[in-house]
Amino acid sequence: MPSSDPPPPRPARDPGGRVAYLPPRAARARKLILRSQLGRGWIVASALFGVVILAAGILFLARDGRPGPPWVRVAPLAALPAGAVTQVQLAPDGQVVVVDRRDADLRAFLGPPGPCPVQGTPAGGFARPCAGQRWDAAGTPSTGPGATGEAPPPLRRVPVSFADGDLYVNPAAGR
């Protein structure tokens, strides 16, 4: 004999048709109880998200720590002799990088090109002897002994970075 009672609710949903509910004992803790399975969509989405994170990590590690723009590669560190001042030409704009390795730390300065390379002086500064230009240890133009004519433009100190045995400078810093 058929029953006139309505069919019982599906076990995945409560009688109100909600997917989740807050049982009376959990109301204080605000714990939401899910009454249905999440399904394949959630599994696929989480797997895809994991693959994206893994790919981003691989790309980040594959850079080998080389700094990106505006950093510019100057030279291999082995090509810059310790205990000396070396001048290296920067390709993009013709400026020169003066690398000072006389002290315990390495310093780099950006300066204008000239007729001869910048050299270190015994007092710790810099000089371009053929042009009569002199700078102190901070790169400020000097008018002391050995300087002739008008003062040269200052040497601007730039930040340095090392990656894979190469020296990089940031010529855009401190403009």
CYANA upper distance limits for C-alpha pairs under 8 A (distance plus 0.5 A):
  9 PRO  CA     13 ARG  CA      7.60
  9 PRO  CA     14 ASP  CA      7.52
  9 PRO  CA     15 PRO  CA      6.67
 10 ARG  CA     14 ASP  CA      8.09
 12 ALA  CA     19 VAL  CA      8.03
 12 ALA  CA     35 ARG  CA      5.90
 12 ALA  CA     36 SER  CA      5.59
 13 ARG  CA     17 GLY  CA      6.26
 13 ARG  CA     18 ARG  CA      6.61
 13 ARG  CA     19 VAL  CA      6.16
 13 ARG  CA     20 ALA  CA      8.27
 13 ARG  CA     35 ARG  CA      6.61
 13 ARG  CA     36 SER  CA      7.52
 14 ASP  CA     18 ARG  CA      6.53
 14 ASP  CA     19 VAL  CA      7.73
 14 ASP  CA     20 ALA  CA      8.46
 14 ASP  CA     21 TYR  CA      8.41
 14 ASP  CA     35 ARG  CA      8.27
 19 VAL  CA     34 LEU  CA      6.89
 19 VAL  CA     35 ARG  CA      6.21
 19 VAL  CA     36 SER  CA      6.87
 20 ALA  CA     32 LEU  CA      7.06
 20 ALA  CA     33 ILE  CA      6.04
 20 ALA  CA     34 LEU  CA      5.01
 20 ALA  CA     35 ARG  CA      6.01
 20 ALA  CA     36 SER  CA      8.28
 21 TYR  CA     32 LEU  CA      6.52
 21 TYR  CA     33 ILE  CA      6.14
 21 TYR  CA     34 LEU  CA      7.41
 21 TYR  CA     35 ARG  CA      8.25
 22 LEU  CA     26 ALA  CA      6.90
 22 LEU  CA     27 ALA  CA      6.64
 22 LEU  CA     30 ARG  CA      7.69
 22 LEU  CA     31 LYS  CA      7.15
 22 LEU  CA     32 LEU  CA      5.75
 22 LEU  CA     33 ILE  CA      6.70
 23 PRO  CA     27 ALA  CA      6.83
 23 PRO  CA     32 LEU  CA      8.40
 23 PRO  CA     33 ILE  CA      8.07
 26 ALA  CA     30 ARG  CA      6.37
 26 ALA  CA     31 LYS  CA      6.15
 26 ALA  CA     32 LEU  CA      8.34
 27 ALA  CA     31 LYS  CA      7.39
 38 LEU  CA     42 TRP  CA      6.71
 39 GLY  CA     43 ILE  CA      7.55
 40 ARG  CA     44 VAL  CA      6.65
 41 GLY  CA     45 ALA  CA      6.54
 42 TRP  CA     46 SER  CA      6.57
 43 ILE  CA     47 ALA  CA      6.68
 44 VAL  CA     48 LEU  CA      6.56
 45 ALA  CA     49 PHE  CA      6.59
 46 SER  CA     50 GLY  CA      6.68
 47 ALA  CA     51 VAL  CA      6.83
 48 LEU  CA     52 VAL  CA      6.82
 49 PHE  CA     53 ILE  CA      6.82
 50 GLY  CA     54 LEU  CA      6.66
 51 VAL  CA     55 ALA  CA      6.62
 52 VAL  CA     56 ALA  CA      6.69
 53 ILE  CA     57 GLY  CA      6.71
 54 LEU  CA     58 ILE  CA      6.76
 55 ALA  CA     59 LEU  CA      6.71
 56 ALA  CA     60 PHE  CA      6.63
 57 GLY  CA     61 LEU  CA      6.67
 58 ILE  CA     62 ALA  CA      6.47
 59 LEU  CA     63 ARG  CA      7.18
 61 LEU  CA     65 GLY  CA      7.95
 64 ASP  CA    163 ALA  CA      8.02
 64 ASP  CA    164 ASP  CA      7.92
 65 GLY  CA    163 ALA  CA      6.56
 65 GLY  CA    164 ASP  CA      8.35
 66 ARG  CA    162 PHE  CA      8.43
 66 ARG  CA    163 ALA  CA      5.91
 66 ARG  CA    164 ASP  CA      8.03
 67 PRO  CA     71 TRP  CA      6.57
 67 PRO  CA    161 SER  CA      8.29
 67 PRO  CA    163 ALA  CA      8.17
 67 PRO  CA    168 TYR  CA      8.22
 70 PRO  CA    170 ASN  CA      6.42
 70 PRO  CA    171 PRO  CA      7.67
 70 PRO  CA    172 ALA  CA      7.02
 71 TRP  CA    168 TYR  CA      6.55
 71 TRP  CA    169 VAL  CA      5.93
 71 TRP  CA    170 ASN  CA      4.92
 71 TRP  CA    171 PRO  CA      7.52
 72 VAL  CA    168 TYR  CA      5.80
 72 VAL  CA    169 VAL  CA      5.96
 72 VAL  CA    170 ASN  CA      6.77
 72 VAL  CA    171 PRO  CA      8.01
 73 ARG  CA    166 ASP  CA      7.43
 73 ARG  CA    167 LEU  CA      6.49
 73 ARG  CA    168 TYR  CA      4.86
 73 ARG  CA    169 VAL  CA      7.14
 74 VAL  CA     88 VAL  CA      7.47
 74 VAL  CA     90 LEU  CA      7.46
 74 VAL  CA     97 VAL  CA      8.22
 74 VAL  CA    166 ASP  CA      7.88
 74 VAL  CA    167 LEU  CA      6.07
 74 VAL  CA    168 TYR  CA      5.96
 74 VAL  CA    169 VAL  CA      7.33
 75 ALA  CA     79 ALA  CA      7.26
 75 ALA  CA     80 LEU  CA      8.11
 75 ALA  CA     88 VAL  CA      8.27
 75 ALA  CA    166 ASP  CA      6.29
 75 ALA  CA    167 LEU  CA      6.14
 75 ALA  CA    168 TYR  CA      8.09
 76 PRO  CA     80 LEU  CA      7.72
 76 PRO  CA    165 GLY  CA      6.37
 76 PRO  CA    166 ASP  CA      4.65
 76 PRO  CA    167 LEU  CA      6.47
 77 LEU  CA    165 GLY  CA      6.22
 77 LEU  CA    166 ASP  CA      5.73
 77 LEU  CA    167 LEU  CA      6.24
 78 ALA  CA    165 GLY  CA      8.00
 80 LEU  CA     84 ALA  CA      8.49
 80 LEU  CA     86 THR  CA      7.02
 80 LEU  CA     99 VAL  CA      8.23
 80 LEU  CA    101 ARG  CA      8.41
 81 PRO  CA     85 VAL  CA      8.36
 81 PRO  CA     86 THR  CA      8.07
 81 PRO  CA    101 ARG  CA      7.83
 82 ALA  CA    101 ARG  CA      5.84
 82 ALA  CA    102 ARG  CA      7.06
 83 GLY  CA    100 ASP  CA      8.34
 83 GLY  CA    101 ARG  CA      5.67
 83 GLY  CA    102 ARG  CA      4.46
 83 GLY  CA    103 ASP  CA      7.61
 84 ALA  CA    100 ASP  CA      6.80
 84 ALA  CA    101 ARG  CA      5.99
 84 ALA  CA    102 ARG  CA      5.80
 84 ALA  CA    120 GLY  CA      7.47
 85 VAL  CA     98 VAL  CA      7.29
 85 VAL  CA     99 VAL  CA      6.09
 85 VAL  CA    100 ASP  CA      5.04
 85 VAL  CA    101 ARG  CA      6.67
 85 VAL  CA    102 ARG  CA      7.47
 85 VAL  CA    118 VAL  CA      8.15
 85 VAL  CA    119 GLN  CA      6.25
 85 VAL  CA    120 GLY  CA      5.86
 86 THR  CA     98 VAL  CA      6.22
 86 THR  CA     99 VAL  CA      5.66
 86 THR  CA    100 ASP  CA      7.13
 86 THR  CA    118 VAL  CA      7.82
 86 THR  CA    119 GLN  CA      7.47
 87 GLN  CA     96 VAL  CA      6.92
 87 GLN  CA     97 VAL  CA      6.14
 87 GLN  CA     98 VAL  CA      5.00
 87 GLN  CA     99 VAL  CA      6.74
 87 GLN  CA    117 PRO  CA      6.55
 87 GLN  CA    118 VAL  CA      6.62
 87 GLN  CA    119 GLN  CA      8.29
 88 VAL  CA     96 VAL  CA      6.06
 88 VAL  CA     97 VAL  CA      5.66
 88 VAL  CA     98 VAL  CA      6.98
 88 VAL  CA     99 VAL  CA      8.27
 89 GLN  CA     94 GLY  CA      7.01
 89 GLN  CA     95 GLN  CA      6.74
 89 GLN  CA     96 VAL  CA      4.98
 89 GLN  CA     97 VAL  CA      6.80
 89 GLN  CA    113 PRO  CA      8.41
 90 LEU  CA     94 GLY  CA      6.07
 90 LEU  CA     95 GLN  CA      6.02
 90 LEU  CA     96 VAL  CA      6.04
 90 LEU  CA     97 VAL  CA      7.29
 91 ALA  CA     95 GLN  CA      8.24
 94 GLY  CA    112 PRO  CA      8.26
 94 GLY  CA    113 PRO  CA      7.27
 95 GLN  CA    110 LEU  CA      7.29
 95 GLN  CA    111 GLY  CA      6.38
 95 GLN  CA    112 PRO  CA      5.59
 95 GLN  CA    113 PRO  CA      6.02
 96 VAL  CA    110 LEU  CA      6.33
 96 VAL  CA    111 GLY  CA      5.88
 96 VAL  CA    112 PRO  CA      6.51
 96 VAL  CA    113 PRO  CA      6.19
 97 VAL  CA    108 ALA  CA      6.92
 97 VAL  CA    109 PHE  CA      6.06
 97 VAL  CA    110 LEU  CA      5.25
 97 VAL  CA    111 GLY  CA      6.91
 98 VAL  CA    108 ALA  CA      6.06
 98 VAL  CA    109 PHE  CA      5.53
 98 VAL  CA    110 LEU  CA      6.83
 98 VAL  CA    111 GLY  CA      7.84
 98 VAL  CA    118 VAL  CA      7.53
 99 VAL  CA    106 LEU  CA      7.60
 99 VAL  CA    107 ARG  CA      6.37
 99 VAL  CA    108 ALA  CA      5.04
 99 VAL  CA    109 PHE  CA      7.06
100 ASP  CA    106 LEU  CA      6.34
100 ASP  CA    107 ARG  CA      5.66
100 ASP  CA    108 ALA  CA      6.68
100 ASP  CA    120 GLY  CA      8.41
101 ARG  CA    105 ASP  CA      7.22
101 ARG  CA    106 LEU  CA      5.40
101 ARG  CA    107 ARG  CA      7.24
102 ARG  CA    106 LEU  CA      8.14
107 ARG  CA    157 ARG  CA      7.96
107 ARG  CA    158 VAL  CA      8.42
107 ARG  CA    159 PRO  CA      8.45
107 ARG  CA    160 VAL  CA      7.89
108 ALA  CA    157 ARG  CA      6.32
108 ALA  CA    158 VAL  CA      6.27
108 ALA  CA    159 PRO  CA      7.57
108 ALA  CA    160 VAL  CA      7.32
108 ALA  CA    169 VAL  CA      8.05
109 PHE  CA    139 GLY  CA      7.87
109 PHE  CA    155 LEU  CA      6.10
109 PHE  CA    156 ARG  CA      5.63
109 PHE  CA    157 ARG  CA      4.65
109 PHE  CA    158 VAL  CA      6.09
110 LEU  CA    155 LEU  CA      6.03
110 LEU  CA    156 ARG  CA      5.53
110 LEU  CA    157 ARG  CA      6.70
110 LEU  CA    158 VAL  CA      7.14
110 LEU  CA    171 PRO  CA      7.69
111 GLY  CA    153 PRO  CA      8.08
111 GLY  CA    154 PRO  CA      7.52
111 GLY  CA    155 LEU  CA      5.34
111 GLY  CA    156 ARG  CA      6.97
112 PRO  CA    153 PRO  CA      7.99
112 PRO  CA    155 LEU  CA      8.44
114 GLY  CA    128 ARG  CA      8.44
114 GLY  CA    131 ALA  CA      8.26
115 PRO  CA    130 CYS  CA      7.67
115 PRO  CA    131 ALA  CA      7.57
116 CYS  CA    128 ARG  CA      6.96
116 CYS  CA    129 PRO  CA      8.20
116 CYS  CA    130 CYS  CA      6.80
116 CYS  CA    131 ALA  CA      8.08
117 PRO  CA    128 ARG  CA      6.70
118 VAL  CA    126 PHE  CA      6.98
118 VAL  CA    127 ALA  CA      6.01
118 VAL  CA    128 ARG  CA      5.16
118 VAL  CA    129 PRO  CA      8.30
119 GLN  CA    126 PHE  CA      6.11
119 GLN  CA    127 ALA  CA      5.84
119 GLN  CA    128 ARG  CA      6.72
119 GLN  CA    129 PRO  CA      8.47
120 GLY  CA    124 GLY  CA      7.16
120 GLY  CA    125 GLY  CA      6.45
120 GLY  CA    126 PHE  CA      5.07
120 GLY  CA    127 ALA  CA      6.75
121 THR  CA    125 GLY  CA      5.71
121 THR  CA    126 PHE  CA      5.85
121 THR  CA    127 ALA  CA      6.93
124 GLY  CA    136 ASP  CA      7.57
124 GLY  CA    137 ALA  CA      5.95
125 GLY  CA    134 ARG  CA      8.05
125 GLY  CA    135 TRP  CA      6.15
125 GLY  CA    136 ASP  CA      4.67
125 GLY  CA    137 ALA  CA      4.56
125 GLY  CA    138 ALA  CA      7.98
125 GLY  CA    139 GLY  CA      7.93
126 PHE  CA    134 ARG  CA      6.26
126 PHE  CA    135 TRP  CA      5.49
126 PHE  CA    136 ASP  CA      6.67
126 PHE  CA    137 ALA  CA      7.29
126 PHE  CA    139 GLY  CA      8.00
127 ALA  CA    132 GLY  CA      7.95
127 ALA  CA    133 GLN  CA      6.09
127 ALA  CA    134 ARG  CA      4.76
127 ALA  CA    135 TRP  CA      6.61
128 ARG  CA    132 GLY  CA      6.55
128 ARG  CA    133 GLN  CA      5.57
128 ARG  CA    134 ARG  CA      6.88
129 PRO  CA    133 GLN  CA      6.91
129 PRO  CA    134 ARG  CA      8.40
131 ALA  CA    148 THR  CA      8.31
132 GLY  CA    146 GLY  CA      6.97
132 GLY  CA    147 ALA  CA      5.42
132 GLY  CA    148 THR  CA      5.41
132 GLY  CA    149 GLY  CA      7.75
133 GLN  CA    141 PRO  CA      8.25
133 GLN  CA    142 SER  CA      8.27
133 GLN  CA    146 GLY  CA      8.38
133 GLN  CA    147 ALA  CA      5.92
133 GLN  CA    148 THR  CA      7.23
133 GLN  CA    151 ALA  CA      7.46
133 GLN  CA    152 PRO  CA      6.49
134 ARG  CA    141 PRO  CA      6.47
134 ARG  CA    142 SER  CA      5.75
134 ARG  CA    143 THR  CA      7.59
134 ARG  CA    144 GLY  CA      8.41
134 ARG  CA    146 GLY  CA      7.92
134 ARG  CA    147 ALA  CA      6.25
134 ARG  CA    151 ALA  CA      8.49
134 ARG  CA    152 PRO  CA      7.99
135 TRP  CA    139 GLY  CA      5.70
135 TRP  CA    140 THR  CA      5.74
135 TRP  CA    141 PRO  CA      4.85
135 TRP  CA    142 SER  CA      5.36
135 TRP  CA    154 PRO  CA      7.90
135 TRP  CA    155 LEU  CA      8.10
136 ASP  CA    140 THR  CA      6.00
136 ASP  CA    141 PRO  CA      7.03
136 ASP  CA    142 SER  CA      6.61
138 ALA  CA    155 LEU  CA      8.37
138 ALA  CA    157 ARG  CA      8.23
139 GLY  CA    154 PRO  CA      6.20
139 GLY  CA    155 LEU  CA      4.97
139 GLY  CA    156 ARG  CA      6.91
139 GLY  CA    157 ARG  CA      7.77
140 THR  CA    154 PRO  CA      5.61
140 THR  CA    155 LEU  CA      6.98
141 PRO  CA    151 ALA  CA      6.42
141 PRO  CA    152 PRO  CA      6.44
141 PRO  CA    153 PRO  CA      7.17
141 PRO  CA    154 PRO  CA      5.93
141 PRO  CA    155 LEU  CA      8.27
142 SER  CA    147 ALA  CA      7.53
142 SER  CA    151 ALA  CA      7.39
143 THR  CA    147 ALA  CA      5.85
143 THR  CA    148 THR  CA      8.02
143 THR  CA    151 ALA  CA      7.11
147 ALA  CA    151 ALA  CA      8.41
158 VAL  CA    169 VAL  CA      6.93
158 VAL  CA    170 ASN  CA      6.58
158 VAL  CA    171 PRO  CA      6.69
158 VAL  CA    173 ALA  CA      6.91
158 VAL  CA    174 GLY  CA      7.85
159 PRO  CA    169 VAL  CA      6.25
159 PRO  CA    170 ASN  CA      6.24
159 PRO  CA    171 PRO  CA      8.44
159 PRO  CA    173 ALA  CA      7.70
160 VAL  CA    167 LEU  CA      7.42
160 VAL  CA    168 TYR  CA      6.15
160 VAL  CA    169 VAL  CA      5.10
160 VAL  CA    170 ASN  CA      7.22
161 SER  CA    167 LEU  CA      6.51
161 SER  CA    168 TYR  CA      5.56
161 SER  CA    169 VAL  CA      6.82
162 PHE  CA    166 ASP  CA      6.09
162 PHE  CA    167 LEU  CA      5.40
162 PHE  CA    168 TYR  CA      6.51
163 ALA  CA    167 LEU  CA      7.37
163 ALA  CA    168 TYR  CA      8.19
